[in-house]
Amino acid sequence: MNERPPLEPEDFYWSPEGYRVFTKEYHLKRGYCCQSGCRHCPYGFDPGTGQIKRDSK
C-alpha cells in the first residue's frame, strides 16, 4: 500500500476556485507520476498523448 507523505505548507496552495493545487516539490517528494495531467507535474506527462515527455531531473 502506498502511503502519502505528510503535507507541508510548501506542498500545495489553494486556487482562486478553491481547489488544492500540488506543487512541483510535492510531486517530487511523492516520487512518481500519477498521469493525471497535474498543473505542476515535474515528470512531463502530456495528457493529450498519454506519454511522459521528459525525465524527472
Residue frames as a rotation matrix with the C-alpha (Angstrom) as fourth column:
MET 1
0.578 0.816 0.000 0.00
0.816 -0.578 0.000 0.00
0.000 0.000 -1.000 0.00
ASN 2
-0.331 -0.663 0.672 1.34
0.623 -0.688 -0.372 3.45
0.709 0.296 0.641 -0.94
GLU 3
0.218 0.339 -0.915 1.38
0.907 -0.417 0.061 5.83
-0.361 -0.844 -0.398 1.99
ARG 4
0.617 0.044 0.786 1.06
0.459 -0.831 -0.314 9.50
0.639 0.554 -0.533 1.20
PRO 5
-0.550 -0.809 -0.207 3.78
0.702 -0.314 -0.639 11.77
0.452 -0.497 0.741 2.56
PRO 6
0.068 0.585 -0.808 2.54
0.859 -0.446 -0.251 14.28
-0.507 -0.678 -0.533 5.13
LEU 7
0.433 0.166 0.886 1.56
0.722 -0.653 -0.230 17.63
0.540 0.739 -0.403 3.60
GLU 8
-0.343 -0.600 -0.723 3.78
0.823 -0.562 0.076 20.58
-0.452 -0.569 0.687 4.37
PRO 9
0.332 0.515 -0.790 2.97
0.140 -0.856 -0.498 24.26
-0.933 0.055 -0.356 3.61
GLU 10
-0.336 -0.534 -0.775 5.22
-0.683 -0.428 0.592 24.20
-0.648 0.729 -0.221 0.51
ASP 11
-0.797 0.004 0.604 3.41
0.244 0.917 0.316 21.13
-0.552 0.399 -0.732 -0.89
PHE 12
-0.270 0.776 0.569 0.26
0.944 0.099 0.314 22.87
0.187 0.622 -0.760 -2.10
TYR 13
-0.948 0.169 -0.269 -1.71
-0.082 -0.948 -0.307 26.09
-0.307 -0.268 0.913 -2.41
TRP 14
-0.128 0.977 0.172 -5.39
0.585 0.215 -0.782 26.91
-0.801 0.000 -0.599 -2.89
SER 15
-0.739 -0.035 0.673 -6.55
0.639 -0.353 0.683 28.08
0.214 0.935 0.284 -6.32
PRO 16
-0.888 0.454 0.071 -8.98
-0.459 -0.874 -0.158 31.02
-0.010 -0.173 0.985 -6.58
GLU 17
-0.126 0.876 -0.465 -11.68
-0.593 0.309 0.743 28.43
0.795 0.370 0.481 -7.34
GLY 18
0.379 0.266 0.886 -10.97
-0.923 0.171 0.344 26.64
-0.060 -0.949 0.310 -4.06
TYR 19
0.913 -0.109 -0.393 -9.02
-0.005 0.961 -0.278 23.63
0.407 0.256 0.877 -5.36
ARG 20
0.578 -0.797 0.176 -5.91
-0.218 0.058 0.974 22.31
-0.786 -0.602 -0.140 -3.67
VAL 21
0.888 -0.365 -0.281 -3.04
-0.284 0.046 -0.958 22.54
0.362 0.930 -0.063 -6.20
PHE 22
0.760 -0.649 0.044 0.02
0.404 0.524 0.750 20.41
-0.509 -0.552 0.660 -5.53
THR 23
0.628 -0.623 -0.467 3.43
-0.684 -0.728 0.051 21.97
-0.371 0.287 -0.883 -6.18
LYS 24
0.471 -0.593 -0.653 6.40
-0.471 0.456 -0.755 20.54
0.746 0.663 -0.065 -8.05
GLU 25
-0.502 -0.702 0.505 8.06
-0.787 0.128 -0.604 19.94
0.359 -0.701 -0.617 -4.67
TYR 26
0.072 0.615 0.785 5.16
-0.788 0.518 -0.333 17.73
-0.612 -0.595 0.521 -3.56
HIS 27
0.884 0.290 -0.367 5.22
-0.465 0.629 -0.623 15.68
0.050 0.722 0.691 -6.76
LEU 28
0.080 -0.937 -0.341 8.97
-0.512 0.255 -0.821 15.11
0.856 0.240 -0.459 -6.43
LYS 29
-0.514 -0.210 0.831 8.54
-0.855 0.202 -0.478 14.14
-0.067 -0.957 -0.283 -2.77
ARG 30
0.506 0.783 0.362 5.82
-0.690 0.619 -0.375 11.66
-0.518 -0.060 0.854 -3.77
GLY 31
-0.315 -0.885 0.342 8.28
-0.460 0.458 0.760 10.15
-0.830 0.082 -0.552 -6.24
TYR 32
-0.699 0.085 0.710 6.15
0.573 0.661 0.485 9.13
-0.428 0.746 -0.511 -9.22
CYS 33
-0.865 0.443 -0.237 3.83
-0.499 -0.697 0.515 10.49
0.063 0.563 0.824 -11.90
CYS 34
-0.488 0.770 0.411 0.13
0.015 0.478 -0.878 9.79
-0.873 -0.422 -0.245 -11.36
GLN 35
-0.919 0.023 0.394 -0.59
0.394 0.094 0.914 10.58
-0.016 0.995 -0.095 -15.05
SER 36
0.043 0.965 -0.259 -3.46
0.899 -0.150 -0.412 12.92
-0.437 -0.215 -0.874 -14.20
GLY 37
0.052 -0.079 0.995 -2.10
0.749 -0.657 -0.091 15.98
0.661 0.750 0.025 -16.02
CYS 38
0.430 0.091 -0.898 -1.23
0.840 -0.405 0.361 17.90
-0.331 -0.910 -0.251 -12.87
ARG 39
0.991 0.057 0.124 -0.53
0.097 -0.933 -0.346 21.63
0.096 0.355 -0.930 -13.28
HIS 40
0.505 -0.847 0.164 2.99
-0.861 -0.481 0.167 21.44
-0.063 -0.226 -0.972 -11.80
CYS 41
0.955 -0.106 0.277 4.00
0.101 0.994 0.033 17.94
-0.279 -0.004 0.960 -12.94
PRO 42
0.280 -0.927 -0.248 7.82
-0.758 -0.372 0.536 17.68
-0.589 0.038 -0.807 -12.93
TYR 43
-0.193 -0.336 0.922 7.69
0.106 0.927 0.360 14.40
-0.976 0.167 -0.143 -14.86
GLY 44
-0.748 -0.169 -0.642 6.50
-0.521 -0.450 0.725 15.91
-0.411 0.877 0.249 -18.14
PHE 45
-0.577 0.598 0.556 3.29
0.582 0.779 -0.234 13.91
-0.573 0.189 -0.797 -18.53
ASP 46
-0.863 0.354 -0.361 1.21
-0.503 -0.667 0.550 15.01
-0.046 0.656 0.754 -21.54
PRO 47
-0.383 0.778 0.498 -2.46
-0.116 0.495 -0.861 14.05
-0.917 -0.387 -0.099 -21.04
GLY 48
0.337 0.499 -0.798 -3.11
-0.823 -0.255 -0.507 14.58
-0.457 0.828 0.325 -24.76
THR 49
0.077 -0.417 -0.906 -0.75
-0.780 0.541 -0.315 11.80
0.621 0.731 -0.283 -25.79
GLY 50
0.959 0.271 0.087 -0.56
-0.256 0.688 0.679 9.81
0.124 -0.673 0.729 -22.55
GLN 51
0.464 -0.871 -0.160 3.25
0.626 0.450 -0.637 9.98
0.627 0.195 0.754 -22.74
ILE 52
0.697 -0.413 -0.586 5.90
0.365 -0.499 0.786 11.30
-0.617 -0.762 -0.197 -20.40
LYS 53
0.958 -0.214 0.189 7.89
0.071 -0.464 -0.883 13.85
0.276 0.860 -0.429 -22.43
ARG 54
0.074 -0.969 0.236 10.99
-0.466 -0.243 -0.851 14.11
0.882 -0.047 -0.469 -20.24
ASP 55
-0.035 -0.146 -0.989 12.54
0.665 0.735 -0.133 12.51
0.746 -0.662 0.071 -17.19
SER 56
0.824 0.548 -0.145 12.34
0.426 -0.430 0.796 13.90
0.374 -0.718 -0.587 -13.65
LYS 57
-0.146 -0.954 -0.261 15.71
0.964 -0.079 -0.253 15.68
0.220 -0.288 0.932 -13.38
